[in-house]
Every structure is written in C-alpha cells, then in structure tokens.
C-alpha cells in the first residue's frame, strides 16, 4: 500500500455514554453485566470492556439518552447482587469518524490540528487502521465534520500547484 488513504468522513451526534466501573473479580462479573444489559437494552452499543487483573473493570456503552438513562435506572438489578459497580452517564457526545485505510498517528495528528484550527474541542480519539474516531461535544459535530472533510478529502482533490 502506498500510504494512508481517507475515503469518507461520517458522524453520529447526540449520543449518551454509560460507563460502569467496578471490581471485576474473577467470577465473570463483568461478562454477566454485559449479558444482562444486552438482553434488557439491545439498542445500546458496547464499545469497551477493559479489565485490569481481577481488581478493576470498566464497561462502556453508547446509545440514545433514553436508553442510557433507562440502563442507569435498572443497573443495580442488572448487575446482580454483590459487586462494587458504579454507573456514570455523559450526555451530548458526538463521534466523528475519518474512514479509510492505513490510518495511524500521522493522520491522528492531522485530524487534531484540523479540529484545533476550527476551534472544535476534542474530548477523545481512538485510532484503528481503518478509522479515526473523534469524540467531540454534539454542538460542535457539524464544524468537526467540515474541518475533517476539508483536511482529508478536499485537500486530496485540490489540483497540484503548477511548477514555477
């Protein structure tokens, strides 16, 4: 492959995030919570399951405000007896993705610079070889899409400057 190639910029706005943190234990406690939440709220998207040894676990879902709020309401029942798990919510998140092939640190830096120039606050960034996923406040989603589109897609289509 010649280098990184960006194919599209897309977004998902007005999301809510639920983060469960607790003592993960060695008894499949986190797995049980994931299973119970998926059964009760299949619309929620599990985006992370992190576990550090048997001491600490974190589960992260994204979805609509209504679904995340309902998860909060039912979390104690869903998590089952015992365990020290707490759920926190964050509303008003947007995820803007730069989609392509061979994406990595140079493209992440370029994306951050584009958002900075557009005065869009970056909350988080996740990279994979096929996508950069940037979390921004919902009210800045449109500006973020425009800035990233200009930085990656319009720049690629601009005609090369004629030699002097």
PyMOL commands that set and color helices and strands:
alter all, ss='L'
color gray80, all
select helices_A, chain A and resi 29-40+65-79+105-117+138-157
alter helices_A, ss='H'
color red, helices_A
select strands_A, chain A and resi 5-22+45-52+56-63+85-101+122-128+131-137
alter strands_A, ss='S'
color yellow, strands_A
deselect
rebuild
show_as cartoon
